Amino acid sequence: MKKIVLSTLVALVFATVSSCSGKKTETQNEQNQSVEQYQCPMKCTEEIFDKAGKCPVCEMDLEKISNS
């Protein structure tokens, strides 16, 4: 009887932990998708920027890149 209660308790804890971590991952993915990223069209620097502006190397306008 103790083994059944213990295994049920372990299964319940595991199910709770795994469902909570899944919700956290979905929230992080939503945040990552909403961030705009910009990069130099000439790729003279591999740096990714979070705001539109000018490339620090060639001074061209940064272009928005996809989040894929």
PQR file with spaces between the fields and no chain letter, atoms N, CA, C, O and H, PARSE charges and radii, in Angstrom:
ATOM       1  N    MET     1       0.819   -1.186    0.000 -0.4000 1.5000
ATOM       2  CA   MET     1       0.000    0.000    0.000 -0.0000 2.0000
ATOM       3  C    MET     1       0.871    1.261    0.000  0.5500 1.7000
ATOM       4  O    MET     1       0.558    2.241   -0.676 -0.5500 1.4000
ATOM       5  N    LYS     2       1.978    1.224    0.773 -0.4000 1.5000
ATOM       6  CA   LYS     2       2.873    2.374    0.831 -0.0000 2.0000
ATOM       7  C    LYS     2       3.506    2.650   -0.528  0.5500 1.7000
ATOM       8  O    LYS     2       3.697    3.806   -0.905 -0.5500 1.4000
ATOM       9  H    LYS     2       2.233    0.429    1.322  0.4000 1.0000
ATOM      10  N    LYS     3       3.830    1.587   -1.263 -0.4000 1.5000
ATOM      11  CA   LYS     3       4.439    1.756   -2.581 -0.0000 2.0000
ATOM      12  C    LYS     3       3.479    2.436   -3.545  0.5500 1.7000
ATOM      13  O    LYS     3       3.899    3.269   -4.348 -0.5500 1.4000
ATOM      14  H    LYS     3       3.675    0.648   -0.957  0.4000 1.0000
ATOM      15  N    ILE     4       2.215    2.097   -3.476 -0.4000 1.5000
ATOM      16  CA   ILE     4       1.214    2.696   -4.365 -0.0000 2.0000
ATOM      17  C    ILE     4       1.054    4.181   -4.056  0.5500 1.7000
ATOM      18  O    ILE     4       1.010    5.006   -4.969 -0.5500 1.4000
ATOM      19  H    ILE     4       1.874    1.421   -2.823  0.4000 1.0000
ATOM      20  N    VAL     5       0.967    4.522   -2.775 -0.4000 1.5000
ATOM      21  CA   VAL     5       0.819    5.920   -2.372 -0.0000 2.0000
ATOM      22  C    VAL     5       2.061    6.710   -2.776  0.5500 1.7000
ATOM      23  O    VAL     5       1.948    7.820   -3.297 -0.5500 1.4000
ATOM      24  H    VAL     5       1.003    3.852   -2.034  0.4000 1.0000
ATOM      25  N    LEU     6       3.238    6.149   -2.541 -0.4000 1.5000
ATOM      26  CA   LEU     6       4.482    6.833   -2.873 -0.0000 2.0000
ATOM      27  C    LEU     6       4.615    7.027   -4.383  0.5500 1.7000
ATOM      28  O    LEU     6       4.989    8.113   -4.828 -0.5500 1.4000
ATOM      29  H    LEU     6       3.330    5.247   -2.118  0.4000 1.0000
ATOM      30  N    SER     7       4.321    6.020   -5.166 -0.4000 1.5000
ATOM      31  CA   SER     7       4.436    6.154   -6.624 -0.0000 2.0000
ATOM      32  C    SER     7       3.409    7.142   -7.172  0.5500 1.7000
ATOM      33  O    SER     7       3.701    7.864   -8.125 -0.5500 1.4000
ATOM      34  H    SER     7       4.016    5.138   -4.805  0.4000 1.0000
ATOM      35  N    THR     8       2.227    7.186   -6.594 -0.4000 1.5000
ATOM      36  CA   THR     8       1.209    8.149   -7.008 -0.0000 2.0000
ATOM      37  C    THR     8       1.666    9.570   -6.690  0.5500 1.7000
ATOM      38  O    THR     8       1.500   10.479   -7.503 -0.5500 1.4000
ATOM      39  H    THR     8       1.989    6.600   -5.819  0.4000 1.0000
ATOM      40  N    LEU     9       2.234    9.753   -5.521 -0.4000 1.5000
ATOM      41  CA   LEU     9       2.735   11.060   -5.123 -0.0000 2.0000
ATOM      42  C    LEU     9       3.869   11.517   -6.045  0.5500 1.7000
ATOM      43  O    LEU     9       3.898   12.677   -6.455 -0.5500 1.4000
ATOM      44  H    LEU     9       2.370    9.014   -4.861  0.4000 1.0000
ATOM      45  N    VAL    10       4.782   10.636   -6.368 -0.4000 1.5000
ATOM      46  CA   VAL    10       5.892   10.961   -7.259 -0.0000 2.0000
ATOM      47  C    VAL    10       5.357   11.331   -8.644  0.5500 1.7000
ATOM      48  O    VAL    10       5.824   12.300   -9.243 -0.5500 1.4000
ATOM      49  H    VAL    10       4.758    9.694   -6.036  0.4000 1.0000
ATOM      50  N    ALA    11       4.402   10.587   -9.151 -0.4000 1.5000
ATOM      51  CA   ALA    11       3.817   10.878  -10.460 -0.0000 2.0000
ATOM      52  C    ALA    11       3.118   12.235  -10.457  0.5500 1.7000
ATOM      53  O    ALA    11       3.214   12.981  -11.431 -0.5500 1.4000
ATOM      54  H    ALA    11       4.022    9.800   -8.665  0.4000 1.0000
ATOM      55  N    LEU    12       2.431   12.555   -9.395 -0.4000 1.5000
ATOM      56  CA   LEU    12       1.734   13.834   -9.283 -0.0000 2.0000
ATOM      57  C    LEU    12       2.726   14.994   -9.261  0.5500 1.7000
ATOM      58  O    LEU    12       2.511   16.007   -9.926 -0.5500 1.4000
ATOM      59  H    LEU    12       2.353   11.949   -8.604  0.4000 1.0000
ATOM      60  N    VAL    13       3.794   14.853   -8.513 -0.4000 1.5000
ATOM      61  CA   VAL    13       4.819   15.904   -8.449 -0.0000 2.0000
ATOM      62  C    VAL    13       5.472   16.068   -9.815  0.5500 1.7000
ATOM      63  O    VAL    13       5.682   17.196  -10.262 -0.5500 1.4000
ATOM      64  H    VAL    13       3.969   14.030   -7.973  0.4000 1.0000
ATOM      65  N    PHE    14       5.793   14.979  -10.480 -0.4000 1.5000
ATOM      66  CA   PHE    14       6.413   15.040  -11.807 -0.0000 2.0000
ATOM      67  C    PHE    14       5.487   15.732  -12.808  0.5500 1.7000
ATOM      68  O    PHE    14       5.945   16.563  -13.593 -0.5500 1.4000
ATOM      69  H    PHE    14       5.622   14.063  -10.118  0.4000 1.0000
ATOM      70  N    ALA    15       4.209   15.409  -12.793 -0.4000 1.5000
ATOM      71  CA   ALA    15       3.248   16.020  -13.713 -0.0000 2.0000
ATOM      72  C    ALA    15       3.125   17.518  -13.458  0.5500 1.7000
ATOM      73  O    ALA    15       3.023   18.299  -14.404 -0.5500 1.4000
ATOM      74  H    ALA    15       3.837   14.734  -12.155  0.4000 1.0000
ATOM      75  N    THR    16       3.133   17.921  -12.211 -0.4000 1.5000
ATOM      76  CA   THR    16       3.030   19.341  -11.863 -0.0000 2.0000
ATOM      77  C    THR    16       4.262   20.102  -12.320  0.5500 1.7000
ATOM      78  O    THR    16       4.141   21.186  -12.891 -0.5500 1.4000
ATOM      79  H    THR    16       3.216   17.287  -11.442  0.4000 1.0000
ATOM      80  N    VAL    17       5.430   19.561  -12.083 -0.4000 1.5000
ATOM      81  CA   VAL    17       6.672   20.223  -12.459 -0.0000 2.0000
ATOM      82  C    VAL    17       6.782   20.342  -13.974  0.5500 1.7000
ATOM      83  O    VAL    17       7.158   21.400  -14.480 -0.5500 1.4000
ATOM      84  H    VAL    17       5.528   18.681  -11.619  0.4000 1.0000
ATOM      85  N    SER    18       6.465   19.294  -14.698 -0.4000 1.5000
ATOM      86  CA   SER    18       6.604   19.341  -16.152 -0.0000 2.0000
ATOM      87  C    SER    18       5.594   20.288  -16.781  0.5500 1.7000
ATOM      88  O    SER    18       5.915   20.931  -17.781 -0.5500 1.4000
ATOM      89  H    SER    18       6.159   18.434  -14.287  0.4000 1.0000
ATOM      90  N    SER    19       4.395   20.401  -16.239 -0.4000 1.5000
ATOM      91  CA   SER    19       3.420   21.323  -16.807 -0.0000 2.0000
ATOM      92  C    SER    19       3.794   22.767  -16.522  0.5500 1.7000
ATOM      93  O    SER    19       3.539   23.639  -17.353 -0.5500 1.4000
ATOM      94  H    SER    19       4.135   19.879  -15.426  0.4000 1.0000
ATOM      95  N    CYS    20       4.383   23.041  -15.386 -0.4000 1.5000
ATOM      96  CA   CYS    20       4.803   24.406  -15.063 -0.0000 2.0000
ATOM      97  C    CYS    20       5.962   24.837  -15.940  0.5500 1.7000
ATOM      98  O    CYS    20       5.988   25.983  -16.387 -0.5500 1.4000
ATOM      99  H    CYS    20       4.590   22.333  -14.711  0.4000 1.0000
ATOM     100  N    SER    21       6.914   23.969  -16.201 -0.4000 1.5000
ATOM     101  CA   SER    21       8.054   24.348  -17.028 -0.0000 2.0000
ATOM     102  C    SER    21       7.626   24.574  -18.469  0.5500 1.7000
ATOM     103  O    SER    21       8.229   25.402  -19.151 -0.5500 1.4000
ATOM     104  H    SER    21       6.893   23.037  -15.838  0.4000 1.0000
ATOM     105  N    GLY    22       6.624   23.883  -18.953 -0.4000 1.5000
ATOM     106  CA   GLY    22       6.124   24.101  -20.297 -0.0000 2.0000
ATOM     107  C    GLY    22       5.515   25.474  -20.463  0.5500 1.7000
ATOM     108  O    GLY    22       5.692   26.101  -21.507 -0.5500 1.4000
ATOM     109  H    GLY    22       6.133   23.211  -18.399  0.4000 1.0000
ATOM     110  N    LYS    23       4.803   25.957  -19.462 -0.4000 1.5000
ATOM     111  CA   LYS    23       4.204   27.288  -19.520 -0.0000 2.0000
ATOM     112  C    LYS    23       5.282   28.359  -19.537  0.5500 1.7000
ATOM     113  O    LYS    23       5.127   29.370  -20.223 -0.5500 1.4000
ATOM     114  H    LYS    23       4.659   25.448  -18.613  0.4000 1.0000
ATOM     115  N    LYS    24       6.350   28.169  -18.814 -0.4000 1.5000
ATOM     116  CA   LYS    24       7.441   29.131  -18.778 -0.0000 2.0000
ATOM     117  C    LYS    24       8.089   29.237  -20.150  0.5500 1.7000
ATOM     118  O    LYS    24       8.410   30.336  -20.601 -0.5500 1.4000
ATOM     119  H    LYS    24       6.476   27.348  -18.257  0.4000 1.0000
ATOM     120  N    THR    25       8.282   28.110  -20.813 -0.4000 1.5000
ATOM     121  CA   THR    25       8.903   28.100  -22.137 -0.0000 2.0000
ATOM     122  C    THR    25       8.030   28.835  -23.142  0.5500 1.7000
ATOM     123  O    THR    25       8.551   29.591  -23.963 -0.5500 1.4000
ATOM     124  H    THR    25       8.021   27.217  -20.447  0.4000 1.0000
ATOM     125  N    GLU    26       6.715   28.634  -23.102 -0.4000 1.5000
ATOM     126  CA   GLU    26       5.824   29.321  -24.019 -0.0000 2.0000
ATOM     127  C    GLU    26       5.903   30.828  -23.812  0.5500 1.7000
ATOM     128  O    GLU    26       5.893   31.583  -24.785 -0.5500 1.4000
ATOM     129  H    GLU    26       6.292   28.020  -22.435  0.4000 1.0000
ATOM     130  N    THR    27       5.983   31.275  -22.577 -0.4000 1.5000
ATOM     131  CA   THR    27       6.071   32.703  -22.283 -0.0000 2.0000
ATOM     132  C    THR    27       7.375   33.270  -22.821  0.5500 1.7000
ATOM     133  O    THR    27       7.378   34.364  -23.384 -0.5500 1.4000
ATOM     134  H    THR    27       5.992   30.662  -21.786  0.4000 1.0000
ATOM     135  N    GLN    28       8.474   32.558  -22.664 -0.4000 1.5000
ATOM     136  CA   GLN    28       9.762   33.021  -23.171 -0.0000 2.0000
ATOM     137  C    GLN    28       9.742   33.103  -24.693  0.5500 1.7000
ATOM     138  O    GLN    28      10.286   34.049  -25.261 -0.5500 1.4000
ATOM     139  H    GLN    28       8.472   31.669  -22.206  0.4000 1.0000
ATOM     140  N    ASN    29       9.124   32.130  -25.365 -0.4000 1.5000
ATOM     141  CA   ASN    29       9.040   32.160  -26.818 -0.0000 2.0000
ATOM     142  C    ASN    29       8.231   33.356  -27.295  0.5500 1.7000
ATOM     143  O    ASN    29       8.602   33.991  -28.282 -0.5500 1.4000
ATOM     144  H    ASN    29       8.682   31.361  -24.903  0.4000 1.0000
ATOM     145  N    GLU    30       7.137   33.676  -26.618 -0.4000 1.5000
ATOM     146  CA   GLU    30       6.324   34.829  -26.985 -0.0000 2.0000
ATOM     147  C    GLU    30       7.130   36.113  -26.842  0.5500 1.7000
ATOM     148  O    GLU    30       7.016   37.002  -27.685 -0.5500 1.4000
ATOM     149  H    GLU    30       6.836   33.160  -25.816  0.4000 1.0000
ATOM     150  N    GLN    31       7.933   36.230  -25.806 -0.4000 1.5000
ATOM     151  CA   GLN    31       8.747   37.422  -25.606 -0.0000 2.0000
ATOM     152  C    GLN    31       9.806   37.526  -26.698  0.5500 1.7000
ATOM     153  O    GLN    31      10.053   38.618  -27.210 -0.5500 1.4000
ATOM     154  H    GLN    31       8.026   35.507  -25.121  0.4000 1.0000
ATOM     155  N    ASN    32      10.434   36.416  -27.062 -0.4000 1.5000
ATOM     156  CA   ASN    32      11.470   36.433  -28.082 -0.0000 2.0000
ATOM     157  C    ASN    32      10.908   36.815  -29.447  0.5500 1.7000
ATOM     158  O    ASN    32      11.586   37.489  -30.223 -0.5500 1.4000
ATOM     159  H    ASN    32      10.234   35.529  -26.646  0.4000 1.0000
ATOM     160  N    GLN    33       9.686   36.400  -29.753 -0.4000 1.5000
ATOM     161  CA   GLN    33       9.093   36.693  -31.043 -0.0000 2.0000
ATOM     162  C    GLN    33       8.711   38.156  -31.168  0.5500 1.7000
ATOM     163  O    GLN    33       8.672   38.677  -32.283 -0.5500 1.4000
ATOM     164  H    GLN    33       9.135   35.852  -29.123  0.4000 1.0000
ATOM     165  N    SER    34       8.429   38.837  -30.070 -0.4000 1.5000
ATOM     166  CA   SER    34       7.973   40.220  -30.129 -0.0000 2.0000
ATOM     167  C    SER    34       9.130   41.221  -30.211  0.5500 1.7000
ATOM     168  O    SER    34       8.884   42.411  -30.410 -0.5500 1.4000
ATOM     169  H    SER    34       8.461   38.413  -29.164  0.4000 1.0000
ATOM     170  N    VAL    35      10.361   40.784  -30.066 -0.4000 1.5000
ATOM     171  CA   VAL    35      11.518   41.671  -30.109 -0.0000 2.0000
ATOM     172  C    VAL    35      11.957   41.859  -31.562  0.5500 1.7000
ATOM     173  O    VAL    35      12.186   40.887  -32.282 -0.5500 1.4000
ATOM     174  H    VAL    35      10.560   39.818  -29.905  0.4000 1.0000
ATOM     175  N    GLU    36      12.071   43.121  -31.982 -0.4000 1.5000
ATOM     176  CA   GLU    36      12.564   43.401  -33.328 -0.0000 2.0000
ATOM     177  C    GLU    36      14.079   43.431  -33.303  0.5500 1.7000
ATOM     178  O    GLU    36      14.690   43.926  -32.356 -0.5500 1.4000
ATOM     179  H    GLU    36      11.885   43.911  -31.397  0.4000 1.0000
ATOM     180  N    GLN    37      14.687   42.887  -34.370 -0.4000 1.5000
ATOM     181  CA   GLN    37      16.140   42.853  -34.458 -0.0000 2.0000
ATOM     182  C    GLN    37      16.577   43.456  -35.787  0.5500 1.7000
ATOM     183  O    GLN    37      15.892   43.329  -36.802 -0.5500 1.4000
ATOM     184  H    GLN    37      14.191   42.485  -35.139  0.4000 1.0000
ATOM     185  N    TYR    38      17.726   44.111  -35.760 -0.4000 1.5000
ATOM     186  CA   TYR    38      18.238   44.787  -36.936 -0.0000 2.0000
ATOM     187  C    TYR    38      19.688   44.382  -37.163  0.5500 1.7000
ATOM     188  O    TYR    38      20.425   44.083  -36.224 -0.5500 1.4000
ATOM     189  H    TYR    38      18.283   44.214  -34.936  0.4000 1.0000
ATOM     190  N    GLN    39      20.089   44.381  -38.471 -0.4000 1.5000
ATOM     191  CA   GLN    39      21.454   44.015  -38.829 -0.0000 2.0000
ATOM     192  C    GLN    39      21.865   44.827  -40.059  0.5500 1.7000
ATOM     193  O    GLN    39      21.015   45.254  -40.841 -0.5500 1.4000
ATOM     194  H    GLN    39      19.490   44.624  -39.234  0.4000 1.0000
ATOM     195  N    CYS    40      23.154   45.032  -40.220 -0.4000 1.5000
ATOM     196  CA   CYS    40      23.677   45.752  -41.372 -0.0000 2.0000
ATOM     197  C    CYS    40      23.403   44.943  -42.641  0.5500 1.7000
ATOM     198  O    CYS    40      23.660   43.739  -42.656 -0.5500 1.4000
ATOM     199  H    CYS    40      23.844   44.686  -39.585  0.4000 1.0000
ATOM     200  N    PRO    41      22.891   45.567  -43.705 -0.5600 1.5000
ATOM     201  CA   PRO    41      22.632   44.830  -44.945  0.2800 2.0000
ATOM     202  C    PRO    41      23.915   44.357  -45.625  0.5500 1.7000
ATOM     203  O    PRO    41      23.881   43.398  -46.396 -0.5500 1.4000
ATOM     204  N    MET    42      25.039   45.007  -45.357 -0.4000 1.5000
ATOM     205  CA   MET    42      26.326   44.605  -45.938 -0.0000 2.0000
ATOM     206  C    MET    42      27.020   43.536  -45.100  0.5500 1.7000
ATOM     207  O    MET    42      28.031   42.969  -45.514 -0.5500 1.4000
ATOM     208  H    MET    42      25.067   45.786  -44.730  0.4000 1.0000
ATOM     209  N    LYS    43      26.466   43.265  -43.913 -0.4000 1.5000
ATOM     210  CA   LYS    43      27.012   42.265  -42.986 -0.0000 2.0000
ATOM     211  C    LYS    43      28.491   42.519  -42.665  0.5500 1.7000
ATOM     212  O    LYS    43      29.273   41.584  -42.490 -0.5500 1.4000
ATOM     213  H    LYS    43      25.645   43.725  -43.576  0.4000 1.0000
ATOM     214  N    CYS    44      28.855   43.805  -42.594 -0.4000 1.5000
ATOM     215  CA   CYS    44      30.242   44.127  -42.254 -0.0000 2.0000
ATOM     216  C    CYS    44      30.512   43.895  -40.770  0.5500 1.7000
ATOM     217  O    CYS    44      31.666   43.879  -40.341 -0.5500 1.4000
ATOM     218  H    CYS    44      28.220   44.565  -42.736  0.4000 1.0000
ATOM     219  N    THR    45      29.451   43.714  -39.990 -0.4000 1.5000
ATOM     220  CA   THR    45      29.571   43.307  -38.600 -0.0000 2.0000
ATOM     221  C    THR    45      28.496   42.266  -38.336  0.5500 1.7000
ATOM     222  O    THR    45      27.383   42.387  -38.848 -0.5500 1.4000
ATOM     223  H    THR    45      28.514   43.727  -40.338  0.4000 1.0000
ATOM     224  N    GLU    46      28.800   41.273  -37.568 -0.4000 1.5000
ATOM     225  CA   GLU    46      27.831   40.223  -37.247 -0.0000 2.0000
ATOM     226  C    GLU    46      26.935   40.617  -36.075  0.5500 1.7000
ATOM     227  O    GLU    46      26.091   39.832  -35.643 -0.5500 1.4000
ATOM     228  H    GLU    46      29.704   41.175  -37.151  0.4000 1.0000
ATOM     229  N    GLU    47      27.116   41.818  -35.567 -0.4000 1.5000
ATOM     230  CA   GLU    47      26.361   42.282  -34.413 -0.0000 2.0000
ATOM     231  C    GLU    47      24.887   42.452  -34.769  0.5500 1.7000
ATOM     232  O    GLU    47      24.548   42.917  -35.857 -0.5500 1.4000
ATOM     233  H    GLU    47      27.802   42.456  -35.917  0.4000 1.0000
ATOM     234  N    ILE    48      24.014   42.067  -33.835 -0.4000 1.5000
ATOM     235  CA   ILE    48      22.571   42.220  -33.975 -0.0000 2.0000
ATOM     236  C    ILE    48      22.141   43.351  -33.030  0.5500 1.7000
ATOM     237  O    ILE    48      22.541   43.383  -31.866 -0.5500 1.4000
ATOM     238  H    ILE    48      24.288   41.689  -32.951  0.4000 1.0000
ATOM     239  N    PHE    49      21.326   44.271  -33.545 -0.4000 1.5000
ATOM     240  CA   PHE    49      20.889   45.425  -32.767 -0.0000 2.0000
ATOM     241  C    PHE    49      19.405   45.318  -32.464  0.5500 1.7000
ATOM     242  O    PHE    49      18.659   44.708  -33.229 -0.5500 1.4000
ATOM     243  H    PHE    49      21.001   44.245  -34.490  0.4000 1.0000
ATOM     244  N    ASP    50      18.967   45.906  -31.349 -0.4000 1.5000
ATOM     245  CA   ASP    50      17.551   45.857  -30.986 -0.0000 2.0000
ATOM     246  C    ASP    50      16.806   47.128  -31.385  0.5500 1.7000
ATOM     247  O    ASP    50      15.601   47.231  -31.155 -0.5500 1.4000
ATOM     248  H    ASP    50      19.574   46.401  -30.727  0.4000 1.0000
ATOM     249  N    LYS    51      17.507   48.098  -31.981 -0.4000 1.5000
ATOM     250  CA   LYS    51      16.895   49.345  -32.436 -0.0000 2.0000
ATOM     251  C    LYS    51      17.375   49.661  -33.843  0.5500 1.7000
ATOM     252  O    LYS    51      18.489   49.308  -34.231 -0.5500 1.4000
ATOM     253  H    LYS    51      18.486   48.013  -32.168  0.4000 1.0000
ATOM     254  N    ALA    52      16.513   50.334  -34.601 -0.4000 1.5000
ATOM     255  CA   ALA    52      16.922   50.802  -35.920 -0.0000 2.0000
ATOM     256  C    ALA    52      17.968   51.894  -35.742  0.5500 1.7000
ATOM     257  O    ALA    52      17.996   52.586  -34.725 -0.5500 1.4000
ATOM     258  H    ALA    52      15.608   50.621  -34.286  0.4000 1.0000
ATOM     259  N    GLY    53      18.820   52.037  -36.740 -0.4000 1.5000
ATOM     260  CA   GLY    53      19.859   53.057  -36.671 -0.0000 2.0000
ATOM     261  C    GLY    53      20.838   52.868  -37.800  0.5500 1.7000
ATOM     262  O    GLY    53      20.475   52.378  -38.869 -0.5500 1.4000
ATOM     263  H    GLY    53      18.797   51.474  -37.567  0.4000 1.0000
ATOM     264  N    LYS    54      22.074   53.253  -37.573 -0.4000 1.5000
ATOM     265  CA   LYS    54      23.126   53.150  -38.576 -0.0000 2.0000
ATOM     266  C    LYS    54      24.173   52.133  -38.124  0.5500 1.7000
ATOM     267  O    LYS    54      24.433   51.976  -36.932 -0.5500 1.4000
ATOM     268  H    LYS    54      22.369   53.652  -36.704  0.4000 1.0000
ATOM     269  N    CYS    55      24.765   51.449  -39.100 -0.4000 1.5000
ATOM     270  CA   CYS    55      25.854   50.501  -38.831 -0.0000 2.0000
ATOM     271  C    CYS    55      27.048   51.286  -38.311  0.5500 1.7000
ATOM     272  O    CYS    55      27.398   52.317  -38.885 -0.5500 1.4000
ATOM     273  H    CYS    55      24.553   51.577  -40.069  0.4000 1.0000
ATOM     274  N    PRO    56      27.680   50.826  -37.241 -0.5600 1.5000
ATOM     275  CA   PRO    56      28.836   51.551  -36.699  0.2800 2.0000
ATOM     276  C    PRO    56      30.068   51.469  -37.602  0.5500 1.7000
ATOM     277  O    PRO    56      31.001   52.255  -37.434 -0.5500 1.4000
ATOM     278  N    VAL    57      30.090   50.527  -38.563 -0.4000 1.5000
ATOM     279  CA   VAL    57      31.254   50.370  -39.435 -0.0000 2.0000
ATOM     280  C    VAL    57      31.074   51.154  -40.734  0.5500 1.7000
ATOM     281  O    VAL    57      31.902   52.006  -41.059 -0.5500 1.4000
ATOM     282  H    VAL    57      29.333   49.889  -38.699  0.4000 1.0000
ATOM     283  N    CYS    58      29.985   50.872  -41.494 -0.4000 1.5000
ATOM     284  CA   CYS    58      29.807   51.494  -42.807 -0.0000 2.0000
ATOM     285  C    CYS    58      28.761   52.611  -42.810  0.5500 1.7000
ATOM     286  O    CYS    58      28.597   53.302  -43.816 -0.5500 1.4000
ATOM     287  H    CYS    58      29.312   50.180  -41.230  0.4000 1.0000
ATOM     288  N    GLU    59      28.064   52.790  -41.707 -0.4000 1.5000
ATOM     289  CA   GLU    59      27.059   53.834  -41.523 -0.0000 2.0000
ATOM     290  C    GLU    59      25.846   53.705  -42.435  0.5500 1.7000
ATOM     291  O    GLU    59      25.147   54.692  -42.665 -0.5500 1.4000
ATOM     292  H    GLU    59      28.197   52.228  -40.890  0.4000 1.0000
ATOM     293  N    MET    60      25.579   52.507  -42.962 -0.4000 1.5000
ATOM     294  CA   MET    60      24.338   52.258  -43.701 -0.0000 2.0000
ATOM     295  C    MET    60      23.204   52.062  -42.715  0.5500 1.7000
ATOM     296  O    MET    60      23.433   51.700  -41.561 -0.5500 1.4000
ATOM     297  H    MET    60      26.147   51.705  -42.775  0.4000 1.0000
ATOM     298  N    ASP    61      21.968   52.302  -43.171 -0.4000 1.5000
ATOM     299  CA   ASP    61      20.807   52.061  -42.318 -0.0000 2.0000
ATOM     300  C    ASP    61      20.686   50.576  -42.026  0.5500 1.7000
ATOM     301  O    ASP    61      20.820   49.751  -42.930 -0.5500 1.4000
ATOM     302  H    ASP    61      21.782   52.596  -44.109  0.4000 1.0000
ATOM     303  N    LEU    62      20.432   50.228  -40.765 -0.4000 1.5000
ATOM     304  CA   LEU    62      20.223   48.835  -40.385 -0.0000 2.0000
ATOM     305  C    LEU    62      18.881   48.361  -40.927  0.5500 1.7000
ATOM     306  O    LEU    62      17.932   49.140  -41.011 -0.5500 1.4000
ATOM     307  H    LEU    62      20.324   50.898  -40.031  0.4000 1.0000
ATOM     308  N    GLU    63      18.800   47.082  -41.296 -0.4000 1.5000
ATOM     309  CA   GLU    63      17.567   46.493  -41.797 -0.0000 2.0000
ATOM     310  C    GLU    63      16.997   45.528  -40.779  0.5500 1.7000
ATOM     311  O    GLU    63      17.735   44.847  -40.068 -0.5500 1.4000
ATOM     312  H    GLU    63      19.571   46.448  -41.228  0.4000 1.0000
ATOM     313  N    LYS    64      15.658   45.476  -40.716 -0.4000 1.5000
ATOM     314  CA   LYS    64      14.981   44.544  -39.811 -0.0000 2.0000
ATOM     315  C    LYS    64      15.208   43.136  -40.328  0.5500 1.7000
ATOM     316  O    LYS    64      15.103   42.888  -41.530 -0.5500 1.4000
ATOM     317  H    LYS    64      15.058   46.030  -41.294  0.4000 1.0000
ATOM     318  N    ILE    65      15.520   42.205  -39.422 -0.4000 1.5000
ATOM     319  CA   ILE    65      15.703   40.806  -39.791 -0.0000 2.0000
ATOM     320  C    ILE    65      14.605   39.964  -39.159  0.5500 1.7000
ATOM     321  O    ILE    65      14.002   40.353  -38.159 -0.5500 1.4000
ATOM     322  H    ILE    65      15.605   42.406  -38.446  0.4000 1.0000
ATOM     323  N    SER    66      14.357   38.809  -39.755 -0.4000 1.5000
ATOM     324  CA   SER    66      13.315   37.929  -39.216 -0.0000 2.0000
ATOM     325  C    SER    66      13.836   37.233  -37.973  0.5500 1.7000
ATOM     326  O    SER    66      15.047   37.119  -37.780 -0.5500 1.4000
ATOM     327  H    SER    66      14.847   38.492  -40.568  0.4000 1.0000
ATOM     328  N    ASN    67      12.909   36.761  -37.117 -0.4000 1.5000
ATOM     329  CA   ASN    67      13.263   36.093  -35.855 -0.0000 2.0000
ATOM     330  C    ASN    67      13.374   34.600  -36.017  0.5500 1.7000
ATOM     331  O    ASN    67      13.318   33.892  -35.011 -0.5500 1.4000
ATOM     332  H    ASN    67      11.925   36.854  -37.274  0.4000 1.0000
ATOM     333  N    SER    68      13.524   34.079  -37.201 -0.4000 1.5000
ATOM     334  CA   SER    68      13.570   32.625  -37.397 -0.0000 2.0000
ATOM     335  C    SER    68      14.856   32.048  -36.913  0.5500 1.7000
ATOM     336  O    SER    68      15.062   30.837  -37.002 -0.5500 1.4000
ATOM     337  H    SER    68      13.569   34.654  -38.018  0.4000 1.0000
